[in-house]
Amino acid sequence: MDDTLLDLFHIEMVAQIFRTAKKKDDIDSCITKLEAMGYRVGQGLIERVLKESPRFKDELEVMKFICKDFWSSIFKKQVDNLRTNHQGVYVLQDNKFKVLTQMSGGKQYLEMAPRYLAFSCGLLRGALSNLGINCVVTSEVILMPSCKFQIMMQRN
C-alpha cells in the first residue's frame, strides 16, 4: 500500500508544480524545484538507511551501497547496472524504473520523462551529499521504462 501512495504522491507532486508554470520558460524552474525537493528527501532517507551500515572505505563502496541498499529501500529493487570510468563518473542503470513504468505505454511520454526524473535525481544528490560526496546528477531516458542516472563527482 505504501508503494502505491508514494507513486500517486509523486505523480501529483509533479503535476501540481507544472500546473503553476505559466510560460515555457518556467519548465526549468519547475524541474529545479522538484530536484531541490528530492535533495532534501534524499538527505533524510539516507540517514534512515544508514542506521546499521558500517563506514565506507571509498567512493566506489558508497556507490555500491546506493545501488543496493538505498535504491532497494526506495524502489524495492536494486539498480540493474553500475558503471564507472574510475575518474569520478558513475552511471546507474535501471531497466524498469518504477516511476516510468506507469507511463511507458508509448513514445509520446518520452518528452515528459525528465519531469518525473528530477525528483529522483535530487534524491540521489541529497543522499550522496549527506555521505560527504558533492556531485551533479543527471538522468537520461532512451527507451521507457529504462533510464540512466549519471553521477559526476565534484572534486574540491
Biotite code that builds the C-alpha atoms (Angstrom):
import biotite.structure as struc

atoms = struc.array([
    struc.Atom([0.000, 0.000, 0.000], chain_id="A", res_id=1, res_name="MET", atom_name="CA", element="C"),
    struc.Atom([2.807, 2.442, 0.834], chain_id="A", res_id=2, res_name="ASP", atom_name="CA", element="C"),
    struc.Atom([4.319, 1.999, -2.639], chain_id="A", res_id=3, res_name="ASP", atom_name="CA", element="C"),
    struc.Atom([1.076, 2.966, -4.323], chain_id="A", res_id=4, res_name="THR", atom_name="CA", element="C"),
    struc.Atom([0.724, 6.038, -2.132], chain_id="A", res_id=5, res_name="LEU", atom_name="CA", element="C"),
    struc.Atom([4.292, 7.099, -2.898], chain_id="A", res_id=6, res_name="LEU", atom_name="CA", element="C"),
    struc.Atom([3.691, 6.649, -6.644], chain_id="A", res_id=7, res_name="ASP", atom_name="CA", element="C"),
    struc.Atom([0.473, 8.656, -6.543], chain_id="A", res_id=8, res_name="LEU", atom_name="CA", element="C"),
    struc.Atom([2.082, 11.350, -4.407], chain_id="A", res_id=9, res_name="PHE", atom_name="CA", element="C"),
    struc.Atom([4.999, 11.621, -6.844], chain_id="A", res_id=10, res_name="HIS", atom_name="CA", element="C"),
    struc.Atom([2.694, 11.904, -9.878], chain_id="A", res_id=11, res_name="ILE", atom_name="CA", element="C"),
    struc.Atom([0.533, 14.547, -8.212], chain_id="A", res_id=12, res_name="GLU", atom_name="CA", element="C"),
    struc.Atom([3.536, 16.494, -6.915], chain_id="A", res_id=13, res_name="MET", atom_name="CA", element="C"),
    struc.Atom([4.972, 16.772, -10.448], chain_id="A", res_id=14, res_name="VAL", atom_name="CA", element="C"),
    struc.Atom([1.563, 17.664, -11.910], chain_id="A", res_id=15, res_name="ALA", atom_name="CA", element="C"),
    struc.Atom([0.941, 20.373, -9.294], chain_id="A", res_id=16, res_name="GLN", atom_name="CA", element="C"),
    struc.Atom([4.321, 22.006, -9.757], chain_id="A", res_id=17, res_name="ILE", atom_name="CA", element="C"),
    struc.Atom([3.918, 22.076, -13.533], chain_id="A", res_id=18, res_name="PHE", atom_name="CA", element="C"),
    struc.Atom([0.353, 23.421, -13.280], chain_id="A", res_id=19, res_name="ARG", atom_name="CA", element="C"),
    struc.Atom([1.829, 26.528, -11.702], chain_id="A", res_id=20, res_name="THR", atom_name="CA", element="C"),
    struc.Atom([4.122, 27.110, -14.711], chain_id="A", res_id=21, res_name="ALA", atom_name="CA", element="C"),
    struc.Atom([2.556, 29.770, -16.877], chain_id="A", res_id=22, res_name="LYS", atom_name="CA", element="C"),
    struc.Atom([5.215, 30.098, -19.558], chain_id="A", res_id=23, res_name="LYS", atom_name="CA", element="C"),
    struc.Atom([7.506, 27.657, -21.302], chain_id="A", res_id=24, res_name="LYS", atom_name="CA", element="C"),
    struc.Atom([10.446, 29.311, -19.515], chain_id="A", res_id=25, res_name="ASP", atom_name="CA", element="C"),
    struc.Atom([9.020, 28.141, -16.195], chain_id="A", res_id=26, res_name="ASP", atom_name="CA", element="C"),
    struc.Atom([9.665, 24.474, -17.056], chain_id="A", res_id=27, res_name="ILE", atom_name="CA", element="C"),
    struc.Atom([13.310, 24.745, -15.986], chain_id="A", res_id=28, res_name="ASP", atom_name="CA", element="C"),
    struc.Atom([12.338, 26.332, -12.685], chain_id="A", res_id=29, res_name="SER", atom_name="CA", element="C"),
    struc.Atom([9.779, 23.565, -12.075], chain_id="A", res_id=30, res_name="CYS", atom_name="CA", element="C"),
    struc.Atom([12.421, 20.901, -12.673], chain_id="A", res_id=31, res_name="ILE", atom_name="CA", element="C"),
    struc.Atom([14.754, 22.775, -10.321], chain_id="A", res_id=32, res_name="THR", atom_name="CA", element="C"),
    struc.Atom([12.044, 22.830, -7.617], chain_id="A", res_id=33, res_name="LYS", atom_name="CA", element="C"),
    struc.Atom([11.462, 19.082, -7.973], chain_id="A", res_id=34, res_name="LEU", atom_name="CA", element="C"),
    struc.Atom([15.190, 18.377, -7.815], chain_id="A", res_id=35, res_name="GLU", atom_name="CA", element="C"),
    struc.Atom([15.529, 20.532, -4.687], chain_id="A", res_id=36, res_name="ALA", atom_name="CA", element="C"),
    struc.Atom([12.625, 18.711, -3.032], chain_id="A", res_id=37, res_name="MET", atom_name="CA", element="C"),
    struc.Atom([14.223, 15.374, -3.881], chain_id="A", res_id=38, res_name="GLY", atom_name="CA", element="C"),
    struc.Atom([17.540, 16.604, -2.497], chain_id="A", res_id=39, res_name="TYR", atom_name="CA", element="C"),
    struc.Atom([16.034, 17.284, 0.920], chain_id="A", res_id=40, res_name="ARG", atom_name="CA", element="C"),
    struc.Atom([14.145, 13.982, 0.971], chain_id="A", res_id=41, res_name="VAL", atom_name="CA", element="C"),
    struc.Atom([17.320, 12.120, -0.066], chain_id="A", res_id=42, res_name="GLY", atom_name="CA", element="C"),
    struc.Atom([19.227, 13.682, 2.821], chain_id="A", res_id=43, res_name="GLN", atom_name="CA", element="C"),
    struc.Atom([16.636, 12.419, 5.282], chain_id="A", res_id=44, res_name="GLY", atom_name="CA", element="C"),
    struc.Atom([16.176, 8.971, 3.753], chain_id="A", res_id=45, res_name="LEU", atom_name="CA", element="C"),
    struc.Atom([19.872, 8.134, 3.703], chain_id="A", res_id=46, res_name="ILE", atom_name="CA", element="C"),
    struc.Atom([20.035, 8.668, 7.459], chain_id="A", res_id=47, res_name="GLU", atom_name="CA", element="C"),
    struc.Atom([17.367, 6.008, 7.988], chain_id="A", res_id=48, res_name="ARG", atom_name="CA", element="C"),
    struc.Atom([19.001, 3.542, 5.606], chain_id="A", res_id=49, res_name="VAL", atom_name="CA", element="C"),
    struc.Atom([22.456, 4.068, 7.146], chain_id="A", res_id=50, res_name="LEU", atom_name="CA", element="C"),
    struc.Atom([21.452, 3.113, 10.692], chain_id="A", res_id=51, res_name="LYS", atom_name="CA", element="C"),
    struc.Atom([23.058, -0.337, 10.654], chain_id="A", res_id=52, res_name="GLU", atom_name="CA", element="C"),
    struc.Atom([25.712, 0.196, 7.973], chain_id="A", res_id=53, res_name="SER", atom_name="CA", element="C"),
    struc.Atom([29.472, 0.168, 8.535], chain_id="A", res_id=54, res_name="PRO", atom_name="CA", element="C"),
    struc.Atom([31.740, 3.018, 7.406], chain_id="A", res_id=55, res_name="ARG", atom_name="CA", element="C"),
    struc.Atom([32.641, 3.127, 3.741], chain_id="A", res_id=56, res_name="PHE", atom_name="CA", element="C"),
    struc.Atom([36.248, 2.788, 2.632], chain_id="A", res_id=57, res_name="LYS", atom_name="CA", element="C"),
    struc.Atom([35.993, 4.656, -0.635], chain_id="A", res_id=58, res_name="ASP", atom_name="CA", element="C"),
    struc.Atom([33.737, 6.294, -3.203], chain_id="A", res_id=59, res_name="GLU", atom_name="CA", element="C"),
    struc.Atom([33.055, 3.031, -5.066], chain_id="A", res_id=60, res_name="LEU", atom_name="CA", element="C"),
    struc.Atom([31.833, 1.373, -1.886], chain_id="A", res_id=61, res_name="GLU", atom_name="CA", element="C"),
    struc.Atom([29.433, 4.278, -1.321], chain_id="A", res_id=62, res_name="VAL", atom_name="CA", element="C"),
    struc.Atom([28.078, 3.888, -4.850], chain_id="A", res_id=63, res_name="MET", atom_name="CA", element="C"),
    struc.Atom([27.565, 0.146, -4.363], chain_id="A", res_id=64, res_name="LYS", atom_name="CA", element="C"),
    struc.Atom([25.630, 0.914, -1.183], chain_id="A", res_id=65, res_name="PHE", atom_name="CA", element="C"),
    struc.Atom([23.477, 3.436, -3.061], chain_id="A", res_id=66, res_name="ILE", atom_name="CA", element="C"),
    struc.Atom([22.761, 0.890, -5.826], chain_id="A", res_id=67, res_name="CYS", atom_name="CA", element="C"),
    struc.Atom([21.836, -1.934, -3.475], chain_id="A", res_id=68, res_name="LYS", atom_name="CA", element="C"),
    struc.Atom([20.544, -0.731, -0.129], chain_id="A", res_id=69, res_name="ASP", atom_name="CA", element="C"),
    struc.Atom([19.401, 2.830, -0.768], chain_id="A", res_id=70, res_name="PHE", atom_name="CA", element="C"),
    struc.Atom([17.750, 2.037, -4.117], chain_id="A", res_id=71, res_name="TRP", atom_name="CA", element="C"),
    struc.Atom([16.047, -1.043, -2.635], chain_id="A", res_id=72, res_name="SER", atom_name="CA", element="C"),
    struc.Atom([14.667, 0.945, 0.277], chain_id="A", res_id=73, res_name="SER", atom_name="CA", element="C"),
    struc.Atom([13.008, 3.422, -2.100], chain_id="A", res_id=74, res_name="ILE", atom_name="CA", element="C"),
    struc.Atom([12.183, 1.474, -5.258], chain_id="A", res_id=75, res_name="PHE", atom_name="CA", element="C"),
    struc.Atom([12.027, -2.096, -3.852], chain_id="A", res_id=76, res_name="LYS", atom_name="CA", element="C"),
    struc.Atom([14.733, -3.347, -6.224], chain_id="A", res_id=77, res_name="LYS", atom_name="CA", element="C"),
    struc.Atom([18.424, -2.870, -6.820], chain_id="A", res_id=78, res_name="GLN", atom_name="CA", element="C"),
    struc.Atom([19.937, -0.901, -9.679], chain_id="A", res_id=79, res_name="VAL", atom_name="CA", element="C"),
    struc.Atom([20.412, -3.199, -12.669], chain_id="A", res_id=80, res_name="ASP", atom_name="CA", element="C"),
    struc.Atom([23.848, -1.938, -13.658], chain_id="A", res_id=81, res_name="ASN", atom_name="CA", element="C"),
    struc.Atom([26.558, 0.286, -12.187], chain_id="A", res_id=82, res_name="LEU", atom_name="CA", element="C"),
    struc.Atom([29.395, 1.525, -14.377], chain_id="A", res_id=83, res_name="ARG", atom_name="CA", element="C"),
    struc.Atom([32.282, 3.841, -13.668], chain_id="A", res_id=84, res_name="THR", atom_name="CA", element="C"),
    struc.Atom([35.223, 5.306, -15.529], chain_id="A", res_id=85, res_name="ASN", atom_name="CA", element="C"),
    struc.Atom([37.203, 5.311, -12.238], chain_id="A", res_id=86, res_name="HIS", atom_name="CA", element="C"),
    struc.Atom([37.613, 9.071, -12.606], chain_id="A", res_id=87, res_name="GLN", atom_name="CA", element="C"),
    struc.Atom([34.568, 10.224, -10.668], chain_id="A", res_id=88, res_name="GLY", atom_name="CA", element="C"),
    struc.Atom([31.792, 9.415, -13.133], chain_id="A", res_id=89, res_name="VAL", atom_name="CA", element="C"),
    struc.Atom([29.240, 6.716, -12.317], chain_id="A", res_id=90, res_name="TYR", atom_name="CA", element="C"),
    struc.Atom([26.263, 5.560, -14.367], chain_id="A", res_id=91, res_name="VAL", atom_name="CA", element="C"),
    struc.Atom([23.386, 3.766, -12.652], chain_id="A", res_id=92, res_name="LEU", atom_name="CA", element="C"),
    struc.Atom([21.006, 1.962, -14.994], chain_id="A", res_id=93, res_name="GLN", atom_name="CA", element="C"),
    struc.Atom([17.552, 0.806, -14.003], chain_id="A", res_id=94, res_name="ASP", atom_name="CA", element="C"),
    struc.Atom([15.873, -1.209, -16.756], chain_id="A", res_id=95, res_name="ASN", atom_name="CA", element="C"),
    struc.Atom([12.401, -0.974, -15.201], chain_id="A", res_id=96, res_name="LYS", atom_name="CA", element="C"),
    struc.Atom([12.472, 2.277, -13.291], chain_id="A", res_id=97, res_name="PHE", atom_name="CA", element="C"),
    struc.Atom([9.378, 2.272, -11.145], chain_id="A", res_id=98, res_name="LYS", atom_name="CA", element="C"),
    struc.Atom([8.479, 5.908, -11.761], chain_id="A", res_id=99, res_name="VAL", atom_name="CA", element="C"),
    struc.Atom([8.490, 5.397, -15.538], chain_id="A", res_id=100, res_name="LEU", atom_name="CA", element="C"),
    struc.Atom([6.708, 2.030, -15.717], chain_id="A", res_id=101, res_name="THR", atom_name="CA", element="C"),
    struc.Atom([3.356, 3.746, -15.146], chain_id="A", res_id=102, res_name="GLN", atom_name="CA", element="C"),
    struc.Atom([3.819, 5.875, -18.255], chain_id="A", res_id=103, res_name="MET", atom_name="CA", element="C"),
    struc.Atom([5.829, 3.589, -20.525], chain_id="A", res_id=104, res_name="SER", atom_name="CA", element="C"),
    struc.Atom([2.938, 2.842, -22.881], chain_id="A", res_id=105, res_name="GLY", atom_name="CA", element="C"),
    struc.Atom([4.328, 4.817, -25.780], chain_id="A", res_id=106, res_name="GLY", atom_name="CA", element="C"),
    struc.Atom([6.922, 7.208, -27.144], chain_id="A", res_id=107, res_name="LYS", atom_name="CA", element="C"),
    struc.Atom([4.610, 10.184, -26.626], chain_id="A", res_id=108, res_name="GLN", atom_name="CA", element="C"),
    struc.Atom([5.604, 10.203, -22.949], chain_id="A", res_id=109, res_name="TYR", atom_name="CA", element="C"),
    struc.Atom([9.349, 10.262, -23.623], chain_id="A", res_id=110, res_name="LEU", atom_name="CA", element="C"),
    struc.Atom([9.466, 14.070, -23.553], chain_id="A", res_id=111, res_name="GLU", atom_name="CA", element="C"),
    struc.Atom([7.633, 14.091, -20.196], chain_id="A", res_id=112, res_name="MET", atom_name="CA", element="C"),
    struc.Atom([10.163, 11.753, -18.539], chain_id="A", res_id=113, res_name="ALA", atom_name="CA", element="C"),
    struc.Atom([12.607, 14.455, -17.331], chain_id="A", res_id=114, res_name="PRO", atom_name="CA", element="C"),
    struc.Atom([9.818, 15.970, -15.250], chain_id="A", res_id=115, res_name="ARG", atom_name="CA", element="C"),
    struc.Atom([9.358, 12.699, -13.401], chain_id="A", res_id=116, res_name="TYR", atom_name="CA", element="C"),
    struc.Atom([13.074, 12.014, -13.010], chain_id="A", res_id=117, res_name="LEU", atom_name="CA", element="C"),
    struc.Atom([14.042, 15.385, -11.497], chain_id="A", res_id=118, res_name="ALA", atom_name="CA", element="C"),
    struc.Atom([12.873, 14.363, -8.024], chain_id="A", res_id=119, res_name="PHE", atom_name="CA", element="C"),
    struc.Atom([14.849, 11.101, -8.253], chain_id="A", res_id=120, res_name="SER", atom_name="CA", element="C"),
    struc.Atom([17.991, 12.970, -9.356], chain_id="A", res_id=121, res_name="CYS", atom_name="CA", element="C"),
    struc.Atom([17.562, 15.116, -6.260], chain_id="A", res_id=122, res_name="GLY", atom_name="CA", element="C"),
    struc.Atom([17.132, 12.017, -4.084], chain_id="A", res_id=123, res_name="LEU", atom_name="CA", element="C"),
    struc.Atom([20.475, 10.674, -5.265], chain_id="A", res_id=124, res_name="LEU", atom_name="CA", element="C"),
    struc.Atom([22.267, 14.007, -4.929], chain_id="A", res_id=125, res_name="ARG", atom_name="CA", element="C"),
    struc.Atom([20.857, 14.576, -1.431], chain_id="A", res_id=126, res_name="GLY", atom_name="CA", element="C"),
    struc.Atom([21.790, 11.095, -0.239], chain_id="A", res_id=127, res_name="ALA", atom_name="CA", element="C"),
    struc.Atom([25.323, 11.415, -1.599], chain_id="A", res_id=128, res_name="LEU", atom_name="CA", element="C"),
    struc.Atom([25.665, 14.896, -0.134], chain_id="A", res_id=129, res_name="SER", atom_name="CA", element="C"),
    struc.Atom([24.856, 13.537, 3.304], chain_id="A", res_id=130, res_name="ASN", atom_name="CA", element="C"),
    struc.Atom([27.598, 10.949, 2.768], chain_id="A", res_id=131, res_name="LEU", atom_name="CA", element="C"),
    struc.Atom([30.083, 13.752, 2.094], chain_id="A", res_id=132, res_name="GLY", atom_name="CA", element="C"),
    struc.Atom([30.072, 13.473, -1.692], chain_id="A", res_id=133, res_name="ILE", atom_name="CA", element="C"),
    struc.Atom([29.431, 16.613, -3.700], chain_id="A", res_id=134, res_name="ASN", atom_name="CA", element="C"),
    struc.Atom([28.143, 15.707, -7.168], chain_id="A", res_id=135, res_name="CYS", atom_name="CA", element="C"),
    struc.Atom([25.944, 16.554, -10.130], chain_id="A", res_id=136, res_name="VAL", atom_name="CA", element="C"),
    struc.Atom([23.231, 14.034, -11.038], chain_id="A", res_id=137, res_name="VAL", atom_name="CA", element="C"),
    struc.Atom([21.576, 13.929, -14.451], chain_id="A", res_id=138, res_name="THR", atom_name="CA", element="C"),
    struc.Atom([19.174, 11.448, -15.993], chain_id="A", res_id=139, res_name="SER", atom_name="CA", element="C"),
    struc.Atom([18.604, 10.072, -19.451], chain_id="A", res_id=140, res_name="GLU", atom_name="CA", element="C"),
    struc.Atom([15.802, 8.018, -20.946], chain_id="A", res_id=141, res_name="VAL", atom_name="CA", element="C"),
    struc.Atom([16.253, 6.369, -24.314], chain_id="A", res_id=142, res_name="ILE", atom_name="CA", element="C"),
    struc.Atom([13.625, 3.658, -24.182], chain_id="A", res_id=143, res_name="LEU", atom_name="CA", element="C"),
    struc.Atom([10.977, 3.667, -21.458], chain_id="A", res_id=144, res_name="MET", atom_name="CA", element="C"),
    struc.Atom([10.836, 2.431, -18.714], chain_id="A", res_id=145, res_name="PRO", atom_name="CA", element="C"),
    struc.Atom([14.634, 2.125, -18.723], chain_id="A", res_id=146, res_name="SER", atom_name="CA", element="C"),
    struc.Atom([16.690, 5.079, -17.537], chain_id="A", res_id=147, res_name="CYS", atom_name="CA", element="C"),
    struc.Atom([20.231, 6.010, -16.614], chain_id="A", res_id=148, res_name="LYS", atom_name="CA", element="C"),
    struc.Atom([21.417, 8.314, -13.880], chain_id="A", res_id=149, res_name="PHE", atom_name="CA", element="C"),
    struc.Atom([24.854, 9.834, -14.399], chain_id="A", res_id=150, res_name="GLN", atom_name="CA", element="C"),
    struc.Atom([26.666, 10.956, -11.283], chain_id="A", res_id=151, res_name="ILE", atom_name="CA", element="C"),
    struc.Atom([29.671, 13.221, -11.726], chain_id="A", res_id=152, res_name="MET", atom_name="CA", element="C"),
    struc.Atom([31.693, 13.776, -8.594], chain_id="A", res_id=153, res_name="MET", atom_name="CA", element="C"),
    struc.Atom([32.773, 17.338, -7.901], chain_id="A", res_id=154, res_name="GLN", atom_name="CA", element="C"),
    struc.Atom([36.345, 17.405, -6.639], chain_id="A", res_id=155, res_name="ARG", atom_name="CA", element="C"),
    struc.Atom([37.357, 20.136, -4.184], chain_id="A", res_id=156, res_name="ASN", atom_name="CA", element="C"),
])
